[in-house]
Amino acid sequence: MTANWALMGIAGCGLLVLGLFAAVLLVHGNHLQALLGAQCRHSARQSDCLQLLQRNDQELRCAVRAERAHVAQLQRKVVLLQAVLNEAGRG
């Protein structure tokens, strides 16, 4: 009879250990899920920031192109005005 009680005690301890392992795995799984969720939110924020930076870069490049075209136009006007002034000085 004591052998039966000993086996039941060992089985009970085994179940207790398995229960503790299951609880630890469950807590660890929840922790990993929370970390993964935080990482996904961080990644989404980074993606949003990257898209914003790309739009800003595109806008700035367009603005620089427009400024360069304006400078070229002003340079052409200066050349024309210099030519007019040179003709007026000769005449």
C-alpha positions as CSV (number, residue, x, y, z in Angstrom):
1,M,0.0,0.0,0.0
2,T,2.8,2.4,0.8
3,A,4.2,1.8,-2.7
4,N,0.9,3.0,-4.2
5,W,1.1,6.1,-2.1
6,A,4.6,6.7,-3.1
7,L,3.7,6.3,-6.7
8,M,0.8,8.7,-6.3
9,G,3.1,11.2,-4.5
10,I,5.6,11.0,-7.3
11,A,2.9,11.4,-9.9
12,G,1.4,14.3,-8.0
13,C,4.9,16.0,-7.9
14,G,5.3,15.3,-11.6
15,L,1.9,16.9,-12.3
16,L,2.9,19.9,-10.1
17,V,6.2,20.3,-12.0
18,L,4.4,20.1,-15.3
19,G,1.9,22.6,-14.1
20,L,4.7,25.0,-13.1
21,F,6.4,24.5,-16.5
22,A,3.1,25.2,-18.3
23,A,2.6,28.4,-16.2
24,V,6.1,29.6,-16.9
25,L,5.6,28.9,-20.7
26,L,2.3,30.7,-20.6
27,V,3.8,33.8,-18.9
28,H,6.8,33.7,-21.2
29,G,4.5,33.4,-24.2
30,N,2.4,36.4,-23.1
31,H,5.6,38.4,-22.6
32,L,6.9,37.4,-26.1
33,Q,3.5,38.3,-27.6
34,A,3.6,41.8,-25.9
35,L,7.2,42.3,-27.2
36,L,6.1,41.3,-30.7
37,G,3.2,43.7,-30.6
38,A,5.4,46.5,-29.4
39,Q,7.9,45.7,-32.2
40,C,5.1,45.8,-34.8
41,R,3.9,49.1,-33.5
42,H,7.4,50.5,-33.6
43,S,7.9,49.1,-37.1
44,A,4.7,50.8,-38.2
45,R,5.8,54.1,-36.8
46,Q,9.1,53.8,-38.5
47,S,7.3,53.0,-41.8
48,D,5.1,56.1,-41.3
49,C,8.2,58.2,-40.6
50,L,10.0,56.8,-43.6
51,Q,7.1,57.6,-45.9
52,L,7.0,61.1,-44.5
53,L,10.7,61.6,-45.0
54,Q,10.4,60.3,-48.6
55,R,7.5,62.8,-49.3
56,N,9.5,65.6,-47.8
57,D,12.6,64.6,-49.8
58,Q,10.5,64.6,-53.0
59,E,9.0,68.0,-52.2
60,L,12.5,69.4,-51.5
61,R,13.9,68.0,-54.7
62,C,11.0,69.6,-56.7
63,A,11.6,72.9,-54.9
64,V,15.3,72.8,-55.7
65,R,14.5,72.1,-59.4
66,A,12.1,75.0,-59.5
67,E,14.7,77.3,-57.9
68,R,17.4,76.2,-60.3
69,A,15.0,76.9,-63.2
70,H,14.3,80.3,-61.8
71,V,18.0,81.1,-61.4
72,A,18.6,80.1,-65.0
73,Q,15.7,82.3,-66.1
74,L,17.2,85.3,-64.1
75,Q,20.6,84.6,-65.6
76,R,19.1,84.8,-69.1
77,K,17.5,88.1,-68.2
78,V,20.8,89.4,-66.9
79,V,22.5,88.5,-70.2
80,L,19.7,90.2,-72.2
81,L,19.9,93.3,-70.1
82,Q,23.6,93.4,-70.4
83,A,23.3,93.2,-74.2
84,V,20.7,96.0,-74.2
85,L,23.0,98.2,-72.0
86,N,26.0,97.5,-74.2
87,E,23.9,98.5,-77.3
88,A,22.6,101.6,-75.5
89,G,26.2,102.6,-74.5
90,R,27.4,102.3,-78.1
91,G,24.6,104.3,-79.6
